[in-house]
Amino acid sequence: PLRRIVAAAAVALVAGTPLAWAGWIHLSKVHARQSEMFCVQGYKLLQAGSLESAGSLFRRSIARKPSFASAHAGMGHVLLQAGNAAAAVREFAEALRDDDSEMSWHQALANALDIAGRPGEAEQVLVRSIGRWPDEPSLRLDLSKVLITQGRLCDALPHLQAFERLAPQAPEISLVRQSLEAAGSQCVSGAAEPDGS
């Protein structure tokens, strides 16, 4: 039925009737609401651990609204949890092309890049993100993890220090302090805290 309505609206649009334009606008709004509904349901299923069903809903949402950033990000989370980091990178990048204001999507992209074996690109994403959100401790912690897994403990030291300063009560703080102690014995103490660049 929807295809018939869309086809009829398209014919009427070609004819140029004002009623057709109103109908077309209404249909596009309905289509957008359906896309949002599929996306919301997809996130609920993702939280419940139903990756296949969530992925199906995110795909339906994207099919209705290709530039829907939240649906691309949701699909990225599905793919990442399913072990397909390379495809997740593409989805998170698409989400950020459509809307780069969501910090967690930058973090998710960096995480996917790191898992996909592209730690240098993950580092770049996180450094840019720290430039935008300098007081966000989770960005500092994520960048520290990327650097440490590359064997760059001394480069991670100022970010660990920033995390400790920004989130002294965080659950991860004991691990961070252990890393700081290990780094202190290997690195020159008193390193200046990075500004994100």
Disulfide bonds with the S-S distance in Angstrom:
Cys154-Cys187 2.04
